[in-house]
Amino acid sequence: MGYSCCLIAGVGFGINYLPVKGIDTGDGIFFSAVMSVGILAVGLVTGMVLSSPPGLLMPKFEPWAAFGGAIWMCGNLMCPYIIKLIGMGLGLTVWDLSNMIMGWFTGHYGLFGVQKEHIDRPRENSVGLGMAVLSLVFFSLAASFDAKEGGAKMDTTDETREDAWNSEEDTASTAFPASVGSESDLEIQIATPAPQTVGKSIETKKTPGSPQDQMTPCQNSDTRNFAIGLNMALVAGVFFGTTFDLPTALMEGRFGDDHSGAIMDYVFSHFCGIFAAASAALVVYSAVMRERRYMPRRMILPAIASGILWGIAQVAWFQANIDLGFSVAFPIIGSLTGIVGLIVGMAFFGEVKSNRGRLWSFVGLALRLPGVVLIAIST
């Protein structure tokens, strides 16, 4: 059951953003709020069907479990801004890394009220985790090389530049909505010279592609903003990695004996916390932005579908944590999500087109697949 839930969760998280692929999600606030409606619907069904009360009775509402869900949403709301500051590839790598390590440490050492787990083969578990973590670096390199070569091709003519600005398609991973400012978008902005630069180059008989006019992402970005984005990605990953702690501590009796011993009894409360945090963020966003808020109606149904897929995957992760433990479930699900996202992106959306990108992707897979096997056999 535990490994089956890992598979369901890995596939679910790898494809849950497909319904909004190619749709401009803007700053992500409205998307997250609508997505939480689909998540809440899954929580409602889970509470009626999979919880311990007989019939279709709902389990007791647990505020602390809801707070755990709100923690996850806080991290999720940070992701679009993180991507704008440091790019898709690095942002995903950093928050996936901190998420995976946080979950592993929580179970391995019994942190934040979660009971310390026993691993039959701790060496295999640690080596597998290390291989999964190292593979994240190569996946990030693959995304970086693919974005650079894609940006270079888009800079060949003025016509392709104009198409690049107007298109909603990019080469971002399916692990997050594609339109929220990926590294390829950053490359297009850097590779496209400003009109003032073009005018000066004509006067001085220089070409826009000369070394004086070209800027690398690191040279063009502000160091302070990069540091902020990096730290925000680390914090977001910590939020993701601790979202299960409060429901699990409640189930294990760390808050007293008057709480349920079935993990499915906490799913609805957890998802209510996600919905409440997203709704609060939407209210604040609407009050601040007013006429400038981005809330397209065509995003509603795809975002709800995305939330349903995510909710199913999260329910499976709840069960996997109980059957296998945090130190096994977190690395396996985190690894499977990246593998599924890479396969879907390459097979259906033409992502990772560059030769170097594919090389680094295969190196990442060569590390991640045996890492998953080592983690799986460690329990």
Summary of the structure (lengths in Angstrom):
residues: 379
radius of gyration: 21.9
end to end distance: 13.6
largest distance: 80.7
contacts: 1402
relative contact order: 0.25
helix: 73%
strand: 0%
